[in-house]
Amino acid sequence: VIQYISAQSQQAVIESYPDAGSKLLALIEKDPDLFYRKVVLCNHADNVYYETPIFNYIDPESFSNSFVSATPDARRTVCFAISKRYEFANFYGALLPELEWLEKVVDLLKEKRRQRDGRISGYQLKSDVENYFEVALKKLEQHREKIDSSNGDETSI
């Protein structure tokens, strides 16, 4: 009975993720500091998604649009959140499902940067992508490669 209740509770949490993703997306504009606290391990009760692949429940196009249309301060906070979220290797395994999402976001942000070529906003977006999003993407890709290579070693033994 306890296992059943635990499984049902976990399923209810997972079913709430799409709504949580929508709320996180809205925080980029409304309260980027709360967005940061929710997705990054910090000494605050708000950090509920620091090791949950919650970004998979946010449409990459919607995220990139919200990011680009946010104020410069909000974009900076989101960049710091992305940087810190993927800083700790201890969480890579839990966050690895976000790899495909992050790839799509990087591609979308690069396209939006190309559309702003020659403008300051294009330069800022290029800097954000290269210094935060691509760095995070690289960390997850390296973790996946590490897992793939260790799985290959196990099968050859």
Solvent accessible surface area in square Angstrom, and as a share of the most:
residue,aa,sasa,rsa
1,V,146,0.84
2,I,147,0.75
3,Q,156,0.69
4,Y,144,0.55
5,I,100,0.51
6,S,66,0.43
7,A,57,0.44
8,Q,88,0.39
9,S,58,0.38
10,Q,97,0.43
11,Q,84,0.37
12,A,59,0.46
13,V,71,0.41
14,I,65,0.33
15,E,114,0.51
16,S,55,0.35
17,Y,26,0.10
18,P,69,0.43
19,D,79,0.41
20,A,13,0.10
21,G,1,0.01
22,S,67,0.43
23,K,125,0.53
24,L,1,0.01
25,L,35,0.18
26,A,39,0.30
27,L,23,0.12
28,I,0,0.00
29,E,143,0.64
30,K,159,0.67
31,D,52,0.27
32,P,27,0.17
33,D,84,0.43
34,L,37,0.19
35,F,0,0.00
36,Y,52,0.20
37,R,67,0.25
38,K,48,0.20
39,V,0,0.00
40,V,3,0.02
41,L,77,0.38
42,C,41,0.25
43,N,161,0.83
44,H,86,0.39
45,A,94,0.73
46,D,34,0.18
47,N,20,0.10
48,V,85,0.49
49,Y,36,0.14
50,Y,54,0.20
51,E,78,0.35
52,T,22,0.13
53,P,34,0.21
54,I,0,0.00
55,F,0,0.00
56,N,63,0.33
57,Y,84,0.32
58,I,6,0.03
59,D,78,0.40
60,P,22,0.14
61,E,73,0.33
62,S,40,0.26
63,F,0,0.00
64,S,0,0.00
65,N,66,0.34
66,S,30,0.19
67,F,0,0.00
68,V,25,0.14
69,S,92,0.59
70,A,8,0.07
71,T,84,0.49
72,P,79,0.49
73,D,91,0.47
74,A,4,0.03
75,R,33,0.12
76,R,120,0.44
77,T,23,0.14
78,V,0,0.00
79,C,1,0.01
80,F,93,0.39
81,A,0,0.00
82,I,0,0.00
83,S,45,0.29
84,K,79,0.34
85,R,4,0.02
86,Y,1,0.00
87,E,72,0.32
88,F,82,0.34
89,A,68,0.53
90,N,137,0.70
91,F,28,0.12
92,Y,24,0.09
93,G,46,0.44
94,A,40,0.31
95,L,0,0.00
96,L,35,0.18
97,P,72,0.45
98,E,0,0.00
99,L,9,0.04
100,E,106,0.48
101,W,11,0.04
102,L,0,0.00
103,E,53,0.24
104,K,98,0.41
105,V,0,0.00
106,V,4,0.02
107,D,90,0.47
108,L,47,0.23
109,L,0,0.00
110,K,69,0.29
111,E,73,0.33
112,K,28,0.12
113,R,52,0.19
114,R,126,0.46
115,Q,111,0.49
116,R,54,0.20
117,D,104,0.54
118,G,84,0.81
119,R,142,0.52
120,I,133,0.67
121,S,46,0.30
122,G,2,0.02
123,Y,159,0.60
124,Q,71,0.31
125,L,7,0.03
126,K,84,0.36
127,S,36,0.23
128,D,21,0.11
129,V,4,0.02
130,E,79,0.35
131,N,86,0.44
132,Y,53,0.20
133,F,0,0.00
134,E,51,0.23
135,V,65,0.38
136,A,2,0.01
137,L,21,0.10
138,K,122,0.52
139,K,58,0.25
140,L,0,0.00
141,E,50,0.22
142,Q,99,0.44
143,H,36,0.16
144,R,92,0.34
145,E,103,0.46
146,K,140,0.59
147,I,58,0.29
148,D,81,0.42
149,S,68,0.44
150,S,51,0.33
151,N,73,0.38
152,G,37,0.36
153,D,89,0.46
154,E,120,0.54
155,T,115,0.67
156,S,93,0.60
157,I,179,0.91
